[in-house]
């Protein structure tokens, strides 16, 4: 049975209310994004759609977004802010269906300089106090992950960064919902941070020394990826 979000199909919503929004790649930050739309379009939507919208018919073959620059493919609902779960209805009975709360989406910056990486220890009195993490924070509505990271690092550490490619995702259960932490390579633009609003220690450490700290749970898979040799990547392919 087809299950549609409140208000109809994506195509109807788009053609009726808003222009197409192309968005950016959550891995490399590029803007050459293709939209694969599953479903048969209404004629008006079909004719008004830009060339980067590809109508897949009733049987889609993969994720709905694809980056032409780095080849990454993803589902839009798996990226960015999703604080309020969408209400879903059974199209047959119009009964509201229970939904899982959307994950809390946060981003972290793995700030790299040569072979060293900047790590931060959460201050006493905060959640996960005295555990090490990569600086960052929550994605706000209408922000891309990369925009959120630039803003959070500026607020927290008072410095500007350039955001590189996505390294990976750590996950945690935070009670009634999941937390998704997406960590990106980053470089400082200008001065070193003098301190942090959220941390009592900032240190530059060698990659090989990363495992010798007590890490916040969601950061552990990122640490493992870095120690395993993940290569910093910046800019377009
Ligand atoms: Zn990309």
Boltz pocket constraint, residues with backbone or C-beta under 6 A from the ligand:
constraints:
  - pocket:
      binder: B
      contacts: [[A, 25], [A, 26], [A, 27], [A, 28], [A, 29], [A, 30], [A, 67], [A, 68], [A, 69], [A, 70], [A, 71], [A, 72]]
      max_distance: 6.0
